[in-house]
Amino acid sequence: MIFSFTAFSCPLILCSLGALFSEYAGCLALFLDGIVSFSAFLHFAFTFYTGSPVLGFILACTTSVVLTFCFSCIVERFGANRFIAAIAMNLLFGSLCSCLSSVFFHTRGVLAAEFYHFSMGTTRLTTVLATSLLAACAVLFLRYSRRGLYLRITGSDAEVLLAKGVNPGNLRTLSWCLAGFYGSVAGCFLGMRLSSFVPNISSGRGWLALAAVFLGRKKPVRIILCVLIFCFADFFAANIQNYIQGVPNSLLISLPYLVSLLMILIR
């Protein structure tokens, strides 16, 4: 039960760590929700065309990061508002899922096939191990590396970086690429967990990740604690009907967001 819950929490933990990079850089990755769904779709599509889930995973993450990098460079080049640009990216990633699914698979609905089936036990173990590794890498990078130190002060003291000859724009782009990578890994794991691609598979995890970063005050341990609380509400909502009948579906779907709202109000 505990292991299942841990695996259930991993995608949101990854999204929250991705959001943390961008929050430190002062350019919150509001596109996370879209990129999670987009990467899940890409994983299905690349697995279909290559026949290899591992290669599909690599290509999906690479494609998502490259697109994020390109958009970030365009924003920096023209001095666009990153808040608006991130929202536009979120809408674009979400719409690309529907458009590409219609073009290549002739449906905008659920995508499932024999080749895209994963063992639940293996998927959970892979998800937990990969998330643990990536979480450790994120903490070590932010706390002990010079580039991580620069990233942590980009949003608050960009003038210091300029005085040292460091370009804050490059760090903002780096933060978005890291956010895109962590979000894309989360999306691939969600697709593997369901052994299918479901429209809007992210189910608001990108927005919950942003809330976790806000509530955790940019501290990784506090952020993960907030994520576990959100996921407990989600896990509870997903399993409560096995024990209590007649609970409205609308209430169960909204429970994680109600919990996050309550935590923000009492913060």
C-alpha positions as CSV (number, residue, x, y, z in Angstrom):
1,M,0.0,0.0,0.0
2,I,2.8,2.4,1.0
3,F,4.8,1.5,-2.1
4,S,1.7,2.0,-4.4
5,F,1.1,5.4,-2.8
6,T,4.7,6.4,-3.3
7,A,4.6,5.5,-7.0
8,F,1.3,7.3,-7.3
9,S,2.9,10.5,-5.9
10,C,6.0,10.4,-8.1
11,P,4.7,12.3,-11.2
12,L,3.6,15.2,-9.0
13,I,6.9,15.2,-7.2
14,L,8.7,15.5,-10.5
15,C,6.4,18.3,-11.7
16,S,7.0,20.2,-8.4
17,L,10.8,19.9,-8.7
18,G,10.5,21.2,-12.3
19,A,8.4,24.1,-11.1
20,L,11.0,24.8,-8.4
21,F,13.7,25.4,-10.9
22,S,11.6,28.0,-12.7
23,E,10.4,29.7,-9.5
24,Y,14.0,30.2,-8.4
25,A,14.7,31.8,-11.8
26,G,11.7,34.1,-11.5
27,C,9.9,32.7,-14.5
28,L,7.4,30.2,-13.2
29,A,6.8,27.3,-15.6
30,L,3.1,27.7,-16.2
31,F,3.3,25.3,-19.1
32,L,3.9,22.3,-17.0
33,D,0.4,20.9,-17.2
34,G,0.4,21.0,-20.9
35,I,3.8,19.5,-21.3
36,V,2.9,16.5,-19.1
37,S,0.1,15.6,-21.4
38,F,2.1,16.4,-24.5
39,S,5.0,14.1,-23.4
40,A,2.6,11.3,-22.5
41,F,1.2,11.5,-26.0
42,L,4.7,11.6,-27.6
43,H,5.7,8.5,-25.6
44,F,2.8,6.6,-27.0
45,A,3.5,7.9,-30.5
46,F,7.2,7.3,-30.5
47,T,6.7,3.8,-29.0
48,F,4.3,3.1,-31.8
49,Y,6.7,4.1,-34.5
50,T,9.9,2.8,-33.0
51,G,8.6,-0.3,-31.3
52,S,10.7,0.5,-28.2
53,P,9.3,2.1,-25.0
54,V,12.8,3.1,-23.9
55,L,13.6,4.8,-27.2
56,G,10.1,6.4,-27.1
57,F,10.8,7.7,-23.6
58,I,14.1,9.3,-24.7
59,L,12.6,10.8,-27.9
60,A,9.5,12.1,-26.0
61,C,11.6,13.8,-23.3
62,T,14.1,15.2,-25.9
63,T,11.4,16.6,-28.1
64,S,9.7,18.3,-25.2
65,V,12.9,19.8,-23.9
66,V,14.0,21.0,-27.4
67,L,10.7,22.7,-28.0
68,T,10.8,24.3,-24.5
69,F,14.4,25.5,-25.3
70,C,13.3,27.0,-28.6
71,F,10.3,28.8,-27.1
72,S,12.5,30.2,-24.3
73,C,15.1,31.5,-26.7
74,I,12.4,33.2,-28.7
75,V,11.0,34.8,-25.5
76,E,14.5,36.0,-24.5
77,R,15.3,37.3,-28.0
78,F,12.3,39.5,-28.3
79,G,11.9,40.3,-24.6
80,A,8.4,38.9,-24.3
81,N,6.5,38.6,-21.1
82,R,7.4,35.1,-19.8
83,F,4.2,34.8,-17.8
84,I,2.0,35.2,-20.9
85,A,4.4,33.1,-23.0
86,A,4.2,30.2,-20.5
87,I,0.4,30.3,-20.6
88,A,0.5,30.3,-24.4
89,M,2.9,27.3,-24.4
90,N,0.6,25.5,-22.0
91,L,-2.3,26.0,-24.4
92,L,-0.1,25.0,-27.4
93,F,1.1,21.8,-25.8
94,G,-2.5,20.8,-24.9
95,S,-3.8,21.5,-28.4
96,L,-0.9,19.7,-30.1
97,C,-2.0,16.5,-28.3
98,S,-5.5,16.6,-29.8
99,C,-4.3,17.8,-33.2
100,L,-1.5,15.2,-33.6
101,S,-3.6,12.4,-32.2
102,S,-6.3,13.2,-34.9
103,V,-3.7,13.3,-37.7
104,F,-1.7,10.2,-36.8
105,F,-4.2,8.0,-35.0
106,H,-7.5,9.3,-36.4
107,T,-9.0,9.9,-33.0
108,R,-9.0,12.5,-30.3
109,G,-9.9,10.1,-27.6
110,V,-8.0,7.4,-25.6
111,L,-5.1,5.7,-27.3
112,A,-4.4,2.1,-26.3
113,A,-2.7,-0.8,-28.0
114,E,-1.1,-4.2,-27.4
115,F,2.4,-2.8,-27.9
116,Y,1.8,-0.1,-25.2
117,H,1.2,-2.3,-22.2
118,F,3.4,-2.2,-19.1
119,S,3.6,-4.4,-16.0
120,M,2.2,-2.5,-13.0
121,G,4.9,-3.8,-10.6
122,T,7.8,-2.9,-13.0
123,T,6.3,0.5,-13.8
124,R,5.9,1.4,-10.1
125,L,9.5,0.3,-9.3
126,T,10.9,2.2,-12.3
127,T,8.9,5.3,-11.4
128,V,10.1,5.3,-7.7
129,L,13.7,4.7,-8.5
130,A,13.8,7.3,-11.3
131,T,12.0,9.9,-9.2
132,S,14.4,9.3,-6.3
133,L,17.4,9.7,-8.5
134,L,16.1,12.9,-10.2
135,A,15.0,14.4,-6.9
136,A,18.5,13.8,-5.5
137,C,20.0,15.3,-8.6
138,A,17.8,18.4,-8.3
139,V,18.7,19.0,-4.6
140,L,22.4,18.4,-5.2
141,F,22.4,20.7,-8.3
142,L,20.6,23.5,-6.5
143,R,22.5,23.3,-3.3
144,Y,26.1,22.5,-4.2
145,S,26.8,23.4,-7.8
146,R,27.8,26.9,-9.0
147,R,25.2,26.9,-11.8
148,G,22.6,25.9,-9.2
149,L,23.6,28.8,-7.0
150,Y,23.4,31.2,-9.9
151,L,20.0,29.8,-10.8
152,R,18.7,30.3,-7.2
153,I,19.5,34.0,-7.3
154,T,18.4,34.7,-10.9
155,G,14.9,35.6,-9.8
156,S,15.9,37.8,-6.9
157,D,19.3,39.2,-7.6
158,A,19.9,39.2,-11.4
159,E,22.0,42.3,-11.1
160,V,24.6,40.4,-9.1
161,L,24.9,37.9,-11.9
162,L,25.3,40.7,-14.5
163,A,28.1,42.1,-12.4
164,K,29.8,38.8,-12.4
165,G,29.4,38.5,-16.2
166,V,26.7,35.8,-16.1
167,N,23.7,36.2,-18.4
168,P,20.5,35.7,-16.4
169,G,18.6,35.0,-19.7
170,N,20.6,31.8,-20.1
171,L,19.7,30.7,-16.6
172,R,16.0,31.4,-17.2
173,T,16.2,29.3,-20.3
174,L,18.0,26.6,-18.3
175,S,15.3,26.7,-15.7
176,W,12.5,26.2,-18.3
177,C,14.5,23.3,-19.9
178,L,14.8,21.6,-16.6
179,A,11.1,22.2,-15.8
180,G,10.3,20.8,-19.3
181,F,12.5,17.7,-18.7
182,Y,11.0,16.9,-15.3
183,G,7.5,17.5,-16.6
184,S,8.1,15.3,-19.6
185,V,9.4,12.4,-17.5
186,A,6.3,12.7,-15.3
187,G,4.1,12.6,-18.4
188,C,5.8,9.4,-19.7
189,F,5.4,7.7,-16.3
190,L,1.7,8.6,-16.2
191,G,1.2,7.0,-19.7
192,M,3.1,3.9,-18.6
193,R,1.0,3.7,-15.4
194,L,-2.2,3.6,-17.4
195,S,-0.8,1.7,-20.3
196,S,-2.5,4.2,-22.6
197,F,-2.7,7.8,-23.4
198,V,-5.8,9.6,-22.1
199,P,-6.6,13.2,-23.1
200,N,-5.8,15.6,-20.3
201,I,-3.8,12.9,-18.6
202,S,-2.1,15.4,-16.5
203,S,-5.4,16.1,-14.6
204,G,-4.1,19.4,-13.3
205,R,-0.9,18.1,-11.9
206,G,1.1,21.0,-13.4
207,W,-1.1,23.4,-11.4
208,L,-0.9,21.4,-8.2
209,A,2.9,21.4,-8.6
210,L,2.9,25.2,-8.7
211,A,0.8,25.3,-5.6
212,A,3.2,22.9,-3.9
213,V,6.1,25.2,-4.6
214,F,4.2,28.2,-3.3
215,L,3.2,26.3,-0.1
216,G,6.6,24.7,0.4
217,R,8.3,28.1,0.2
218,K,10.8,26.8,-2.3
219,K,12.2,24.2,0.2
220,P,12.4,20.7,-1.4
221,V,11.5,18.8,1.7
222,R,8.4,21.1,2.4
223,I,7.4,20.8,-1.3
224,I,7.5,17.1,-1.2
225,L,5.5,17.1,2.0
226,C,2.8,19.3,0.3
227,V,2.9,16.9,-2.7
228,L,2.3,13.9,-0.5
229,I,-0.7,15.7,1.1
230,F,-2.2,16.5,-2.3
231,C,-1.6,12.9,-3.5
232,F,-3.1,11.5,-0.4
233,A,-6.3,13.4,-1.1
234,D,-6.1,12.2,-4.8
235,F,-5.4,8.6,-3.7
236,F,-8.2,8.7,-1.2
237,A,-10.6,10.0,-3.8
238,A,-9.6,7.3,-6.3
239,N,-10.2,4.5,-3.8
240,I,-12.9,5.7,-1.4
241,Q,-15.7,4.3,-3.6
242,N,-14.4,0.8,-3.0
243,Y,-15.5,1.2,0.6
244,I,-18.2,3.9,0.6
245,Q,-20.8,3.9,-2.1
246,G,-22.7,6.9,-3.4
247,V,-20.0,9.6,-3.0
248,P,-20.5,12.1,-5.9
249,N,-17.9,11.8,-8.6
250,S,-17.7,15.6,-8.8
251,L,-16.6,15.8,-5.2
252,L,-14.0,13.1,-5.6
253,I,-12.5,14.7,-8.7
254,S,-12.3,18.1,-7.0
255,L,-10.9,16.8,-3.6
256,P,-7.2,17.4,-4.3
257,Y,-7.9,20.9,-5.5
258,L,-10.1,21.6,-2.4
259,V,-7.3,20.4,-0.2
260,S,-4.8,22.7,-2.0
261,L,-7.1,25.6,-1.7
262,L,-7.6,25.0,2.0
263,M,-3.8,24.8,2.6
264,I,-3.3,28.1,0.8
265,L,-6.0,29.7,2.9
266,I,-4.5,28.5,6.2
267,R,-0.8,29.0,5.2
